[in-house]
């Protein structure tokens, strides 16, 4: 620092001190919100061509400040991503309902992503992923129908549809329900396993307190023997009050 006067050194010291104080102040202003996604991937398995299927991802704030979801960005127009709320207090959880419409998707396996942008300074961008096999058939099970439609249903009346399940493999097949919208339908799965060639029925009953209006939901079943497949069944209809 040769050639610098005492005044210049003093002013330089004040500048660096002020700069350090500014950096510390900015750090203090950083949000302490922390986003947590218990699951970041979902597999719909086999989906009928043109079917609309749904899955709910959980978004939780494990930080000390309010978590603000700035934006949820789907990977394509085939995906809708309504969020139950965009401001989460510490320890609060929100539902991110992903609806995938396979109408304009080519037959075969497809992978899609969703980006969540938040005020978490450590993870401002978080990605979710889902896969589906659109319009393909599998070698283990045949479902009839592939989609369930309730048409227009009176809210106070019972409404039930039947899903026929046939084991088309050469081995005994176990059945497991792994995802379903509890707020809309009740599923009654009596037979947990099927012998080769055996058939069973699953009753799908619309709840009497289902919300008014049109709905497009789904449930996912897992079938397993020496192989394993998932199949997601779209469910749609309209709930009327009169």
Secondary structure, 3 states (H helix, E strand, C coil): CCCCCHHHHHHHHHHHHHHHHHHHHHHHHCCCCCEECCCCEEEEEEECCCCEEEEEEEEEECCCCCEEEEEEEECCCCEEEEECCCEECCCCEEEEEEEEECCCCCCEEEEEEEEEEECCCCCCEEEEEEEEEECCCCCCEEEECCEEEEEEEECCCCEEEEEEEEECCCCCEEEEEEEECCCCEEEEECCCEECCCCEEEEEEEECCCCCCEEEEEEEEEEEECCCEEEEEEEEEEEEECC
